Amino acid sequence: MYLSGIALVGRILQASKYGFPLKMELAEAKVAKTRAAHEKAVGKLKKLYDIRKEQQQEQLLKAMMSGKRSFEEILKFISDDTAFQCGSIFAF
């Protein structure tokens, strides 16, 4: 059950008078409200991650198109871990 701001304040004032069941109801309302805010924030963060990934892919594609290396050389470099182990990212 979701309570509006004014209703929630009224219920808080009644909490001391009516005890434990009302306190539980208030806690449930708070959980519902924070759950909705959490889900909205997670959705927004996912969209931002998707935008970042798309921008990275575009940047990588532009670099590949303007670079001197062939597709095969780039693919070999990306899939070969030994290029990173030798200390130079340009050694392929």
C-alpha atoms as a printed R data frame, in Angstrom:
   type eleno elety resid chain resno      x       y       z
1  ATOM     1    CA   MET     A     1  0.000   0.000   0.000
2  ATOM     2    CA   TYR     A     2  1.352   3.417  -0.963
3  ATOM     3    CA   LEU     A     3  0.625   6.470   1.163
4  ATOM     4    CA   SER     A     4  0.842  10.057  -0.042
5  ATOM     5    CA   GLY     A     5  3.106  12.508   1.788
6  ATOM     6    CA   ILE     A     6  0.315  14.095   3.855
7  ATOM     7    CA   ALA     A     7 -1.252  10.757   4.699
8  ATOM     8    CA   LEU     A     8  2.149   9.390   5.677
9  ATOM     9    CA   VAL     A     9  2.759  12.289   8.081
10 ATOM    10    CA   GLY     A    10 -0.658  11.728   9.629
11 ATOM    11    CA   ARG     A    11  0.038   8.054  10.031
12 ATOM    12    CA   ILE     A    12  3.391   8.760  11.684
13 ATOM    13    CA   LEU     A    13  1.627  10.932  14.244
14 ATOM    14    CA   GLN     A    14 -0.808   8.087  14.896
15 ATOM    15    CA   ALA     A    15  1.958   5.472  15.106
16 ATOM    16    CA   SER     A    16  2.727   6.131  18.730
17 ATOM    17    CA   LYS     A    17 -0.974   5.934  19.562
18 ATOM    18    CA   TYR     A    18 -1.791   2.702  17.670
19 ATOM    19    CA   GLY     A    19  1.465   0.838  18.000
20 ATOM    20    CA   PHE     A    20  3.141  -1.943  16.139
21 ATOM    21    CA   PRO     A    21  0.692  -2.727  13.280
22 ATOM    22    CA   LEU     A    22  0.721   0.885  12.147
23 ATOM    23    CA   LYS     A    23  4.510   0.999  12.336
24 ATOM    24    CA   MET     A    24  4.620  -2.061  10.073
25 ATOM    25    CA   GLU     A    25  2.236  -0.404   7.616
26 ATOM    26    CA   LEU     A    26  4.428   2.707   7.515
27 ATOM    27    CA   ALA     A    27  7.559   0.632   6.973
28 ATOM    28    CA   GLU     A    28  5.869  -1.230   4.098
29 ATOM    29    CA   ALA     A    29  4.862   2.072   2.506
30 ATOM    30    CA   LYS     A    30  8.418   3.350   2.782
31 ATOM    31    CA   VAL     A    31  9.795   0.158   1.204
32 ATOM    32    CA   ALA     A    32  7.351   0.456  -1.703
33 ATOM    33    CA   LYS     A    33  8.350   4.060  -2.294
34 ATOM    34    CA   THR     A    34 12.079   3.391  -2.125
35 ATOM    35    CA   ARG     A    35 11.712   0.300  -4.345
36 ATOM    36    CA   ALA     A    36 10.102   2.399  -7.066
37 ATOM    37    CA   ALA     A    37 12.855   5.018  -6.802
38 ATOM    38    CA   HIS     A    38 15.505   2.282  -6.921
39 ATOM    39    CA   GLU     A    39 14.006   0.674 -10.014
40 ATOM    40    CA   LYS     A    40 13.808   4.048 -11.757
41 ATOM    41    CA   ALA     A    41 17.452   4.816 -10.905
42 ATOM    42    CA   VAL     A    42 18.592   1.388 -12.118
43 ATOM    43    CA   GLY     A    43 16.729   1.899 -15.408
44 ATOM    44    CA   LYS     A    44 18.354   5.290 -15.904
45 ATOM    45    CA   LEU     A    45 21.806   3.836 -15.150
46 ATOM    46    CA   LYS     A    46 21.240   0.997 -17.643
47 ATOM    47    CA   LYS     A    47 20.355   3.531 -20.347
48 ATOM    48    CA   LEU     A    48 23.544   5.470 -19.593
49 ATOM    49    CA   TYR     A    49 25.622   2.269 -19.835
50 ATOM    50    CA   ASP     A    50 23.976   1.492 -23.180
51 ATOM    51    CA   ILE     A    51 24.760   4.987 -24.479
52 ATOM    52    CA   ARG     A    52 28.384   4.680 -23.341
53 ATOM    53    CA   LYS     A    53 28.732   1.284 -25.019
54 ATOM    54    CA   GLU     A    54 27.287   2.644 -28.275
55 ATOM    55    CA   GLN     A    55 29.690   5.609 -28.196
56 ATOM    56    CA   GLN     A    56 32.646   3.298 -27.566
57 ATOM    57    CA   GLN     A    57 31.634   1.095 -30.477
58 ATOM    58    CA   GLU     A    58 31.371   4.111 -32.773
59 ATOM    59    CA   GLN     A    59 34.767   5.381 -31.623
60 ATOM    60    CA   LEU     A    60 36.345   1.966 -32.195
61 ATOM    61    CA   LEU     A    61 34.823   1.694 -35.656
62 ATOM    62    CA   LYS     A    62 36.078   5.170 -36.622
63 ATOM    63    CA   ALA     A    63 39.562   4.297 -35.378
64 ATOM    64    CA   MET     A    64 39.541   1.069 -37.370
65 ATOM    65    CA   MET     A    65 38.383   2.835 -40.533
66 ATOM    66    CA   SER     A    66 41.019   5.549 -40.300
67 ATOM    67    CA   GLY     A    67 43.857   3.297 -39.123
68 ATOM    68    CA   LYS     A    68 46.586   1.651 -41.154
69 ATOM    69    CA   ARG     A    69 46.093  -1.862 -39.785
70 ATOM    70    CA   SER     A    70 43.973  -4.445 -41.555
71 ATOM    71    CA   PHE     A    71 40.900  -5.987 -40.010
72 ATOM    72    CA   GLU     A    72 42.774  -9.265 -39.529
73 ATOM    73    CA   GLU     A    73 45.665  -7.538 -37.732
74 ATOM    74    CA   ILE     A    74 43.290  -5.732 -35.394
75 ATOM    75    CA   LEU     A    75 41.308  -8.886 -34.707
76 ATOM    76    CA   LYS     A    76 44.497 -10.848 -34.006
77 ATOM    77    CA   PHE     A    77 45.705  -8.152 -31.623
78 ATOM    78    CA   ILE     A    78 42.398  -8.017 -29.746
79 ATOM    79    CA   SER     A    79 42.166 -11.790 -29.336
80 ATOM    80    CA   ASP     A    80 45.878 -12.351 -28.535
81 ATOM    81    CA   ASP     A    81 46.682 -11.864 -24.842
82 ATOM    82    CA   THR     A    82 50.447 -12.099 -25.436
83 ATOM    83    CA   ALA     A    83 50.457  -8.626 -27.038
84 ATOM    84    CA   PHE     A    84 49.537  -7.173 -23.661
85 ATOM    85    CA   GLN     A    85 52.042  -9.342 -21.785
86 ATOM    86    CA   CYS     A    86 55.050  -8.126 -23.781
87 ATOM    87    CA   GLY     A    87 54.629  -4.591 -22.456
88 ATOM    88    CA   SER     A    88 53.652  -2.811 -25.647
89 ATOM    89    CA   ILE     A    89 50.141  -2.474 -26.914
90 ATOM    90    CA   PHE     A    90 51.539  -1.909 -30.411
91 ATOM    91    CA   ALA     A    91 53.487  -5.169 -30.668
92 ATOM    92    CA   PHE     A    92 51.567  -7.293 -33.160
